[in-house]
């Protein structure tokens, strides 16, 4: 029983953290739609609404898909698409007369999905940055791997 309760508590905290991230991202999407410049790790959302439907994925070959830049762009596109759609749904519900807090609650699942998609973008971009800063002469020990 104690393991179950602890697991529920951890999962609840993760959901709360995801929703806090979602609130930040929701505000970032709103700022982007108003033409305000974005800063920090949400900068990829800048202008996303104008390009998201016309953007064509750049990976067609095996070599393309192996490119970290193409992989990052694909994850950024996915996160931006999810976040823009949830923003549109939220705004449409408010316009239809739903109270803002109820509209927010109606979109909780998609908000968490958007938050997780954004976290994948951060993970990949930080991984790419770390790999790019590795010394060129780094020798891997075959026994470790």
PEKACOR-V125719 format. One record per residue. N is the residue number from 0. RES is the residue in one small letter. BURIAL is I if it has 16 or more other ideal C-beta (glycine too) atoms within 10 Angstrom, else O. Layout:
# PEKACOR-V125719
n: (N & N)
res: (RES & RES)
burial: (BURIAL & BURIAL)
This chain:
# PEKACOR-V125719
n: (0 & 1 & 2 & 3 & 4 & 5 & 6 & 7 & 8 & 9 & 10 & 11 & 12 & 13 & 14 & 15 & 16 & 17 & 18 & 19 & 20 & 21 & 22 & 23 & 24 & 25 & 26 & 27 & 28 & 29 & 30 & 31 & 32 & 33 & 34 & 35 & 36 & 37 & 38 & 39 & 40 & 41 & 42 & 43 & 44 & 45 & 46 & 47 & 48 & 49 & 50 & 51 & 52 & 53 & 54 & 55 & 56 & 57 & 58 & 59 & 60 & 61 & 62 & 63 & 64 & 65 & 66 & 67 & 68 & 69 & 70 & 71 & 72 & 73 & 74 & 75 & 76 & 77 & 78 & 79 & 80 & 81 & 82 & 83 & 84 & 85 & 86 & 87 & 88 & 89 & 90 & 91 & 92 & 93 & 94 & 95 & 96 & 97 & 98 & 99 & 100 & 101 & 102 & 103 & 104 & 105 & 106 & 107 & 108 & 109 & 110 & 111 & 112 & 113 & 114 & 115 & 116 & 117 & 118 & 119 & 120 & 121 & 122 & 123 & 124 & 125 & 126 & 127 & 128 & 129 & 130 & 131 & 132 & 133 & 134 & 135 & 136 & 137 & 138 & 139 & 140 & 141 & 142 & 143 & 144)
res: (x & x & x & x & x & x & x & x & x & x & x & x & x & x & x & x & x & x & x & x & x & x & x & x & x & x & x & x & x & x & x & x & x & x & x & x & x & x & x & x & x & x & x & x & x & x & x & x & x & x & x & x & x & x & x & x & x & x & x & x & x & x & x & x & x & x & x & x & x & x & x & x & x & x & x & x & x & x & x & x & x & x & x & x & x & x & x & x & x & x & x & x & x & x & x & x & x & x & x & x & x & x & x & x & x & x & x & x & x & x & x & x & x & x & x & x & x & x & x & x & x & x & x & x & x & x & x & x & x & x & x & x & x & x & x & x & x & x & x & x & x & x & x & x & x)
burial: (O & O & O & O & O & O & O & O & O & O & O & O & O & O & O & O & O & I & I & O & I & I & O & O & I & I & O & I & I & O & I & I & I & O & O & O & O & I & O & O & I & I & O & I & I & I & O & I & I & O & O & O & O & O & O & O & O & O & O & O & O & O & O & O & O & O & O & O & O & I & I & I & I & I & I & I & I & I & I & I & I & I & I & I & O & I & I & O & O & I & O & O & I & O & O & O & O & O & O & O & O & O & I & I & O & O & I & O & O & I & I & I & I & I & I & O & I & I & O & O & I & O & O & I & I & O & O & O & O & O & O & O & O & O & O & O & O & O & O & O & O & O & O & O & O)
